Amino acid sequence: EARSVGRFRLTRMGQLNGKPEQLTQLKREAKSRFGKHEINMIRNTFNDLALRSNGGGKTASKVAFLRRFPLPGILGERLFSVFDPKGSGGIGWEAFMVGMGYILRGSDEEKDEMIFRMFDLESRDLVGERDLAMLLYSMAAIRIRSPNSRAWISEKDQVMMTEEETS
């Protein structure tokens, strides 16, 4: 079942935090998008993440996930939260497979929804000005601090950023 939020339709991805049988069905659908060799590669990636985590080899931790998928600013953490909507701190095999199915072989609508959920920082089914400002600020701060950055920043912005970091 889908519902509209603004001009976006939130679809089945929200079921990642639903009942176990819903997640199992989504995993089956995600696996059908890949060949056996690709599923093995995804499974090996998950196993590697899980072994590097403290979940006894059953879940991938946020730290292991962020090391494997190093996105700028808070985007990595937001992607993790999409894979782990319950906030349990670990991603199981089924949720990982579903997420990879959306990222690698998802429809445009599924990919749009994933990006929408990454940008919806407060899980309100709304991406507002504050959400966008936080994401852009996060990415700009990373870019500005990079030793190879060619980003230009005004003195006023430098003062504002320094004040926000110390408060």
HUZINOR-V859234 format. One record per residue. N is the residue number from 1. PSI is psi in whole degrees, 0 to 359 (NA if undefined). Layout:
N,PSI  N,PSI
This chain:
1,138  2,152  3,154  4,140  5,109  6,235  7,6  8,145  9,118  10,124  11,216  12,347  13,327  14,344  15,356  16,334  17,19  18,207  19,151  20,323  21,329  22,317  23,320  24,318  25,317  26,323  27,317  28,315  29,318  30,317  31,330  32,347  33,352  34,158  35,171  36,317  37,318  38,320  39,318  40,320  41,318  42,318  43,318  44,322  45,314  46,314  47,320  48,315  49,316  50,322  51,332  52,1  53,173  54,23  55,18  56,25  57,6  58,338  59,154  60,127  61,165  62,318  63,312  64,319  65,314  66,329  67,325  68,325  69,75  70,85  71,153  72,154  73,221  74,5  75,323  76,316  77,322  78,321  79,318  80,318  81,332  82,321  83,332  84,67  85,340  86,347  87,31  88,344  89,358  90,148  91,124  92,171  93,315  94,313  95,323  96,316  97,317  98,313  99,317  100,326  101,318  102,316  103,311  104,327  105,18  106,158  107,167  108,321  109,319  110,320  111,320  112,317  113,320  114,316  115,318  116,314  117,327  118,322  119,342  120,81  121,331  122,12  123,49  124,6  125,37  126,132  127,109  128,183  129,319  130,318  131,311  132,319  133,317  134,315  135,314  136,318  137,317  138,313  139,322  140,320  141,320  142,314  143,317  144,323  145,346  146,134  147,336  148,9  149,141  150,14  151,141  152,137  153,138  154,161  155,319  156,315  157,322  158,316  159,315  160,316  161,321  162,318  163,319  164,325  165,326  166,348  167,NA
